[in-house]
Amino acid sequence: MAYIQINGGVNGFDLEIAIAPDSDMTMGRPPLGMKPTTIRLTTDTIRRIEALVGNRRLALFIREAVENELQRRENPQALKGHGNP
């Protein structure tokens, strides 16, 4: 609340201005639902991966490999019917 003196009297007025957004959307790119993390791989391992998938596809390869391994470990029974021990 701010105060101003007019003609010997003190009047109060509120300086708070409420601004309603034009939309419910926030600015910028929507979140991708990913959290960056650091892993350490040998130079040889990185070269082998890049030889298979290209040097601009390393992160995608690692994400897919992790996802495949998680599925394998979470559902070991599902893989036994496909010729795996």
N, C-alpha and C positions, 0 to 999 in steps of 0.2 A: 504494500500500500504506500503510495506516495502522497505528499501533502503540498498544497500550493496556497499562497495567501492572496486573496482577491478582495479588494475594498475593505480591508481591515479584518476580514473573517478568514478562517482556515477551512479549506475544502479538501476532502480526501478523494482520491480517485485511484483506480486499480490500473497498473501498467501492464498486467499480464495479458498477452494476446494469444488466444487459442487459434492454432492453424490446423484445419482439417486437411488431411492428405487427399489428393485427387483420387487415389485408388488404394487398395489394400496391399498392393505389390510393393516390395522394397526395391530400391535401385540396384542395378548391377546384375551380374550373373547369378542364377539360383545356386544354392549350395549343392555340391556334388555328392555329399554324404561320404566323403573320404577324409582320412586323416593322414598327413604325411608322416613317414617313418624312415629311418635310416637303416640300411642293411649293408653289410660288408661282404663283398664277393672278391675272389681272387681275379686278377687280370685275365688269367686263362679262362675262367668260367664266363666272364663277361664277353670275351672274344668268341667263345663257343656259341653262346646265345645269340650274339649279333650275327654270326655267320649263318645261323639258321633263320632268324626272323628279321634281320636288318637292324642297324644301329638306332633307328628312331622308334623301335617297337619293344625295347627292353622292359620298360615298366609294365606294358600290357602283358608281355610274356610272364613276368614275375607274378602279377595279379592272377592270371589264369592258372599258373602252376600252384600257387597257394590255395586257390579255390578248389582245384582238383584234388589236392592232398587233403584238404579239410573234408571234402565229401567222402574220400576214400576212408579216412579215419573215423568219421562219424557214422558211416554205413558199411562196416566191413562185410556184413552178410550179403548185401546187394551185389558185391563184386564176385563172390564165390561162385555164383551161377554162370559167370562169363568166362570160365576157364582159368581163373586165377586161383592159386592155392589158398 
